[in-house]
């Protein structure tokens, strides 16, 4: 029997789409989100400790920017590898491997003796983080039905501001006792969560079916259906949803998948995503990596700068709740444009407040508004990206977009370190605002709406 006919016999998409949402699916989501939370804490840590690292190693602003960029270079490598490996070998094994990599990298950050060793450890840490993020989003988008896909993808991204705040609180209390090295050692421990993932999170049935592993797809979907049926209390499940069969079922080479990203109808989507990810990460990481250090440069001691950065970051939590609502209320395209324009405006205002040395209350208020839109912006973009590709190329497409974005994130912190002595804080935040504006215009011109459309329908 042909692979296409076997895929139709399994119909993983239709069977998953008809399932009611129960504690079982929410439990899988929570496990993935917890891993995302700890990953986000590692990612955010540099924002709070960069000033202390700069002081201890006697680094120039350009050298400190290079240290901040090093993990982002690792994320560039990790994001590119993760998508390709995940579409080739499966979502679950690559997700687990990423956690091992970032756990070891974080531990080595705490054990380094000089700036060169720290750069190497941060690159390794970044590889793990870059691998995990796109795979987590792919898993969530493929497990959950269309009616809640956008909401839960946005909530997953909402763990980024929660992780940011949690990292700040941990560092505020831990760094005076252990120094910044103890922070990274403590952040290595959560990688043991992979033991839970190994047992509790199944492989994506959509992926299994797409690569022709129909027996495995059947077993996995049947197990999910039985667990959902028991938790919902239903005697029988709803009728199977009518979903178009996945196109291009069977094994595809990496080169075939990469080439597909640049064929119709995906070429325009790929161009849009690469531009948006590059400029958005260029602006975002260029600014946020320096938030704490810039407050120290303004005369606030390290603990105070960490405290104010934590306060500013809390606005990201209502920001992601608002973005999650906006995704379904307005659709992906309008929500993305709105949050990017808000990010551009508030980043410019924050930079002017800092440049004019306004009272700390005004600086914090402007920072709260900025982080509200920053984290809301990421909720939308992360939720939107994997929806634009078919299952056979979803992780590769999302991973490559994320990888291109990491080029921007590598350039951002280093460019800020070089430009800061010349332009001052007002200038660098104006540069970030321009980056967000470019992303908003790109989505307005090239973006496609995906709200309320199944992944299989979008891929057609």
Residue, then its C-alpha position, 0 to 999 in steps of 0.5 A: x500500500x502506498x504511503x499516501x493511503x496509509x496516511x489516510x488510514x491513520x488520519x492523525x490530524x483529524x483525530x487530534x482535532x476532534x478531541x476535547x481539551x483535557x488535563x492530559x493535553x494540558x499536562x503535556x503543554x505544562x511540561x513543555x512550558x516548564x522546560x521553556x521557562x527554565x530555558x528562558x531563565x538562562x536566556x535572561x540571566x545575561x541581562x542581569x549579570x552582564x554589568x558584573x561580568x564586565x566589571x570583574x573581567x575589566x571588559x570594554x563595552x564592545x568586549x562586553x557586547x561580544x560576551x552577551x552575543x556569544x550565546x546568541x551565536x550558539x542559538x543561531x547554530x542550534x535553531x538551524x540544526x534543531x529544525x532540520x534534525x527534528x523533521x528528520x529524526x522526530x520532535x521528542x529526541x531533539x527536544x531532549x537532546x537540547x536540554x542536555x546541551x543547555x544544562x551542560x553549557x550553563x554549568x560550564x558558565x559557572x565554572x569558567x575562569x576567564x572571559x574566553x572560557x565564558x564565551x565558549x560556554x555561552x556558545x554551547x548554552x546557546x546551541x541548546x537554547x536555540x534547539x529547544x525553542x522552535x521544537x517546543x513551539x512545533x510540538x505544541x502546535x501539532x498536539x493541540x486542535x486549531x481552536x486553541x492552537x494560537x492561544x496556547x502557543x502564545x501562552x507558551x511564549x508567555x513563559x518568556x517574561x515569566x522566566x525573565x522575572x523569575x531569573x531576576x528574582x533568583x539573581x537578586x537574592x542569589x548573586x550577593x551570596x554566590x556571585x554570577x557564577x553561582x547563578x549559572x550553576x543553579x540554572x543548570x539543575x532544571x535540565x534534569x526535567x528531561x527525565x520527565x519529558x522522556x516518560x510523559x511527552x509522546x512523539x508528534x503523531x502528525x510527524x510520525x504519519x508524515x514520514x510514513x511511520x504509520x504503525x507508530x502514529x496509530x499507536x500514539x494517536x490511539x493512546x492519546x485518544x484513550x487518555x483523553x476519553x478517560x479524563x473527559x469521562x466520555x463513553x465515545x469521542x466526537x466524530x473525526x474532524x474533516x481535515x485535508x490529508x497531509x501533502x508529500x507523505x514519506x521521508x524527504x531529504x534535508x535538501x528537499x525540505x530546505x528547497x521547499x521553503x523557497x517554492x510556492x506557496x511558501x517562498x513569500x512566507x519564508x521571505x517575510x519570516x526571515x526579514x521579521x525575525x532578523x530585524x525583530x531580534x536585532x532590535x530586541x536583543x540589542x536593547x534588552x541585553x543591555x538594560x541592566x548594564x545601562x542602568x548601572x552606567x547611569x549610576x545605579x549599583x548592581x543590585x539596584x539595576x537588577x531590581x529596576x530591571x525586574x520591575x520593568x520586566x513584570x510588564x511582560x506578563x500582562x503583555x503576553x496575556x493581552x497578546x494571547x487574546x489579541x491573536x484570536x480576537x484580531x488574528x495573527x497578522x493584525x496582532x503582530x503589526x500592532x505589537x511591533x508598532x507598540x514596541x517601536x514607539x515605546x522603545x523610542x520613548x524609553x531611550x529618550x527618558x534615559x538620554x535626558x536622565x529623567x527621574x527613575x520613576x519616569x524611566x521605569x514607567x517607560x520601561x514597563x510600557x516597552x516590555x509590555x509590547x516587547x513580550x507581547x510581540x514575541x507571543x504573536x511572532x512565535x505563535x505565527x511562525x510554525x503555522x505557516x509551513x506543512x508538517x514535513x517542513x514545519x520544524x525546519x521552517x520555524x528553525x531556519x527563521x529563528x536561526x536567521x533571527x539569531x544573526x540579528x541577535x548576535x549583531x545587536x548586543x555587540x553593535x550596541x556596545x560599539x555604538x553606545x559611546x557615539x550615539x548615547x542611549x537615546x540613539x540606540x533605542x531609536x535604532x531599535x525602534x526602526x528595526x521593529x518598524x521594518x518588521x511591522x511593514x514586512x508583515x503588513x505587505x507579505x503576511x498571511x492570516x492563519x487564524x481558525x485554519x487547520x495546519x493542513x489547510x494552511x499548508x495548501 
